[in-house]
């Protein structure tokens, strides 16, 4: 597959090279070294190996570009104009438990705006990608968000809180509120980047989640927008040094979903 952009091409090349190692690791999970970063937050040798392959490929092509990555943090920090945002395995807990629902996510940021994004599911061989002004794609097919007209009939995805989350009660209340207002049970698949990709291609009608990191969502931001969807930061907070709270959906049910979540927050205060 050849993409119509130098940035997307190098992102694709990095994904494909890293995915070969990642698939091998998935077949040998019992042999991986695993450590805990905190309650419910794990890192494996596969995370570090995948990340290194991606970073090496990106730096080979653009040695001066900045990088923000989940495991290694910041590289070339002085370059605040051009930067790669990397999550080597989004869905690490799924990966470590042999559940084939995880992805490599890479975003390219220029002048504080995500310009390009790739989310690659190596198990299903599904590549979601987008570039500002160029539309969003799944492999070689153009994708669009769904046309669902009301929240009641919509399929919504989310993610749950970590065990040490201070927002746990609030998150559960939001879950109940959305559940009461939708006929189809809420989906929780454990990979925010793939959840955003599912909104972009119309599999989900909407998605919301609190306490996400920038690398979880960077690629998904441009893919959602180029697929015709909306993405909002709850409470207006977009500070990459802090956890982020987002809502993404098609343009039709977006306000209804956002209002429902904000209504529950007002009641909680």
Protein Blocks (a to p, Z undefined) as FASTA:
>chain_A
ZZfbfklmmmmmmmmmmmmmmmmmmmmmmmpccddfbghiacdfklmmmmmmmmmmmmmm
mmmbccddfklopahkllmmbccdddfbghklmmmnopacdcddddddeehiafbdcddd
fklopacdddehiapaehjbccdddfbfbfklpccddddddfklcklmmmmmmmmmmmmm
pfbdcddehpaklmmmmmmnomambdcdehiafklmmmmmmmmmmnopacddehhiabfk
bccddddddfklmmmmmmmmmmmmmmmZZ
